[in-house]
């Protein structure tokens, strides 16, 4: 039974985080381990901001939902509703924060606490294994799957930042040379 306690702890963190995220608790969306921090200079949220964000909301992967926390902050997360053809577990929650002293808006993607607990659990499993029986194959699989989930989350949250940019402030892409 002692072996199951770390797994039970990760499950408890995931369940607690599920309810906190759905309650839109401000502290949950303001603090954490940032995996994405995108600075958008010259972008100031206006009344049309939420309508621009809704263009990113409904995609095939999952639904992004938004909640205004204050005049300068909008929290967002992926709802987890997925299409039949593609499913993944969201590992990020985000915040759009306007900083008037800098004249810039930040899109921040925080790592979910259950994902942080899962990484800690894997590190614990890896380090507790005897050196001659280290689970290297599990390390490769965990890193690959977790890396794909983080990459999808960052890609989705960069689309939020792209939707916030005005046409004139967006950098023009050039073809590869």
N, C-alpha and C positions, 0 to 999 in steps of 0.2 A: 504494500500500500504506500510505502514511503516513496516509491518511484513515481507515483502519480501526482504528488503534490505540486511539482513545478508546472505540470500540464493543467492542473486544476486552477492554479494561480493565473496562468495565461488566459484560460477560459473566463475566469472571474473578471479580469481586466477588460476583456473583450465585451462581456455583458454590461459592465458598468459604463464603458465608453459608448456602447450602443445607446443607452438611455440618456447619457449626458449630451451626446451629439444631437439627438432628436429634441432635447429640451432647449437647444440653442443657448447653452450657458456661455456667457461672454468670456470668462477666464479660459475655457477650453479652446476657444478660437484665437486667443491673444498670446498664448504661451506654448512653447514646445520646442522640438528639435527641427529647425528649418532645413528642408531639402531643396527648396526653391525660393529664391528671393529675386524678384524681377522689379527693377526700378524703371518707372515710366516718367521721364522728366516732361514737364509741361502739361501733363494730363491732370485735369481737375474734374472730379465727379460732379455731374450736373443732373437735372431731372431725367435726362434721356439715358443715363448710365444703366439703370436697371433694364430698360428695354434693349440696350445693346448687349447686356449680359445674357438676356434670355435667348439671344441668337445662338449662344454656345450651350444653353441648358439641355436641349434634347438632342442627343446624338445616339448612335447605335450602341455604343458601349454601355453607358448608363446615364441617368438623369442627374444634372447638377442643379441643386436647389440653393437659393440665396435667402439671407435674412439680414436686414439692416440692424446693426448693433448700436450705432450712433450716427451722428451727422457725417463723420469722417471714416466710418468703418462698415464694411459689408462682409459678413461671414458667408462661406459657402462650403458645401461638401457634396460628395457623390451619393446619391440616394441608394444605389445598389440594385436598382431595377435594371436588368440587363436583357439584351435581345436573346433569342433562342440560339442563335449561331455563335455568340461570343459572350463569355462570362469571365469575370475576374473579380478579385476582392480588392476594393479600394484601400490604399495604404496612406492616403493623404487627406487632410482637411485644410481649408484655406481661409485667407483673410485678404480683403482689399482695403488698404489703409492709405488715406490721403494725409500727407505731411505738409501743412501750409508753410512752415518755415523753410522747407526745402523746395516748395513748389513742385513736388513730385508725388506720384501715387505708387505704392508698392503692392505687388501681388506676392503673397507669402504662402508657400505650401508647407504645412507642418506635418511631420510624420505622426501617424496614429499611434496611440500608446499601446494598443494590442500588438502592433507590428514591432514596436521597440521591445516589448516583452518577449515576442517570438524570437527575435534576434538574440536577446539575452539568454533565452532557453537553449537555443542552438549552441551558443558559445559555451554554456555550462555543460551541455552534453559532449561537445567536442573536447573540452579540457579535462573532463572527468574520465574519459575513455583512456585505457592504457595506451602508452605511446606506440606499441606494436599493433594496436587494433584501432587506430584513429579512423573515424568514418569519413574518409576522403571523398568517396562517391556521394555521400549525403551532402557534403560541403559543396560539391560542384552542382548538384541538383538544387539545393536550397539557394545558392547564390544566383543561379540561372533564373529560377522561378521568381524569386524575390526581386531580382534586378529587372525582370520584365514588368512586374507589377509597378515598381517605382518609376520605370521609364514611361509606362502608359499614363500614370498619374501626373508626372511632370509635363508630358506632352499635352494632356487635357488642360492643365492649369496654365500652360503657356498660351493656349487658345483663349482663356479668360483674359489674360493680359493683352492679347492681340485685339480682342473685342473692345477693350477699353481705350486703345489708342485712337486718336483722331486720324483722319486720312492724311493730313499734312504732316503729322509727327511720326507716322510709321516709316521705318527705314525701307528703302526700295531694295528689292532683291536683285542681284545681278547674276547672270549665268556663270557657271563655273568656267574657269579659264583652263 
